[in-house]
């Protein structure tokens, strides 16, 4: 199971890296986008593990809600990043 989550996290990071602007944007914009992606990824990881912890402690509804929220936010970030960057995956 750890290998699956490691693969999934690497896949997420690769797709999120596509949202970093390429040529034509300033260095500050690239740094800001990279920092924002890193902060959101860390937040999603914490939210996911918090949901797993809630599930293990018997709080099923709240745990599932946290995990679903992390997945929805991750997908929204990836879709918005790819749409706004104009790059094709």
One Martini backbone bead per residue (centre of mass of N, CA, C, O) as a GRO file, in nm:
protein
   89
    1UNK     BB    1   0.055   0.064  -0.018
    2UNK     BB    2   0.298   0.257  -0.013
    3UNK     BB    3   0.363   0.244  -0.315
    4UNK     BB    4   0.100   0.370  -0.412
    5UNK     BB    5   0.131   0.647  -0.262
    6UNK     BB    6   0.403   0.719  -0.387
    7UNK     BB    7   0.307   0.719  -0.680
    8UNK     BB    8   0.077   0.925  -0.644
    9UNK     BB    9   0.255   1.159  -0.543
   10UNK     BB   10   0.444   1.173  -0.790
   11UNK     BB   11   0.219   1.222  -0.996
   12UNK     BB   12   0.118   1.484  -0.871
   13UNK     BB   13   0.387   1.642  -0.891
   14UNK     BB   14   0.412   1.628  -1.199
   15UNK     BB   15   0.143   1.772  -1.264
   16UNK     BB   16   0.201   2.030  -1.096
   17UNK     BB   17   0.460   2.113  -1.262
   18UNK     BB   18   0.297   2.202  -1.520
   19UNK     BB   19   0.189   2.480  -1.378
   20UNK     BB   20   0.454   2.596  -1.429
   21UNK     BB   21   0.582   2.845  -1.573
   22UNK     BB   22   0.757   2.933  -1.835
   23UNK     BB   23   0.824   3.108  -2.067
   24UNK     BB   24   0.759   3.465  -2.010
   25UNK     BB   25   0.814   3.451  -1.713
   26UNK     BB   26   0.901   3.530  -1.418
   27UNK     BB   27   1.079   3.433  -1.145
   28UNK     BB   28   0.864   3.506  -0.929
   29UNK     BB   29   0.632   3.336  -1.049
   30UNK     BB   30   0.771   3.062  -1.025
   31UNK     BB   31   0.818   3.068  -0.719
   32UNK     BB   32   0.523   3.110  -0.636
   33UNK     BB   33   0.412   2.853  -0.771
   34UNK     BB   34   0.594   2.650  -0.621
   35UNK     BB   35   0.507   2.726  -0.333
   36UNK     BB   36   0.204   2.676  -0.368
   37UNK     BB   37   0.226   2.377  -0.443
   38UNK     BB   38   0.373   2.285  -0.185
   39UNK     BB   39   0.160   2.376   0.023
   40UNK     BB   40  -0.079   2.216  -0.092
   41UNK     BB   41   0.052   1.936  -0.077
   42UNK     BB   42   0.094   1.939   0.229
   43UNK     BB   43  -0.204   1.986   0.305
   44UNK     BB   44  -0.314   1.729   0.166
   45UNK     BB   45  -0.151   1.527   0.326
   46UNK     BB   46  -0.262   1.607   0.604
   47UNK     BB   47  -0.563   1.563   0.541
   48UNK     BB   48  -0.541   1.265   0.468
   49UNK     BB   49  -0.412   1.161   0.737
   50UNK     BB   50  -0.641   1.267   0.914
   51UNK     BB   51  -0.859   1.087   0.785
   52UNK     BB   52  -0.726   0.818   0.854
   53UNK     BB   53  -0.724   0.861   1.160
   54UNK     BB   54  -1.031   0.887   1.189
   55UNK     BB   55  -1.096   0.605   1.082
   56UNK     BB   56  -0.930   0.447   1.302
   57UNK     BB   57  -1.115   0.594   1.543
   58UNK     BB   58  -1.435   0.582   1.418
   59UNK     BB   59  -1.466   0.844   1.218
   60UNK     BB   60  -1.606   0.798   0.931
   61UNK     BB   61  -1.736   1.055   0.811
   62UNK     BB   62  -1.497   1.251   0.862
   63UNK     BB   63  -1.277   1.090   0.715
   64UNK     BB   64  -1.411   1.083   0.435
   65UNK     BB   65  -1.432   1.390   0.405
   66UNK     BB   66  -1.126   1.449   0.411
   67UNK     BB   67  -1.043   1.269   0.174
   68UNK     BB   68  -1.234   1.394  -0.037
   69UNK     BB   69  -1.123   1.681  -0.011
   70UNK     BB   70  -0.835   1.617  -0.105
   71UNK     BB   71  -0.914   1.510  -0.385
   72UNK     BB   72  -1.067   1.759  -0.491
   73UNK     BB   73  -0.838   1.965  -0.458
   74UNK     BB   74  -0.633   1.821  -0.637
   75UNK     BB   75  -0.800   1.821  -0.897
   76UNK     BB   76  -0.847   2.127  -0.911
   77UNK     BB   77  -0.550   2.206  -0.928
   78UNK     BB   78  -0.476   2.048  -1.183
   79UNK     BB   79  -0.687   2.164  -1.376
   80UNK     BB   80  -0.621   2.464  -1.339
   81UNK     BB   81  -0.319   2.449  -1.412
   82UNK     BB   82  -0.357   2.336  -1.702
   83UNK     BB   83  -0.549   2.555  -1.811
   84UNK     BB   84  -0.369   2.814  -1.739
   85UNK     BB   85  -0.096   2.723  -1.887
   86UNK     BB   86  -0.144   2.562  -2.179
   87UNK     BB   87  -0.061   2.279  -2.137
   88UNK     BB   88   0.015   1.952  -2.234
   89UNK     BB   89   0.016   1.615  -2.101
   0.00000   0.00000   0.00000
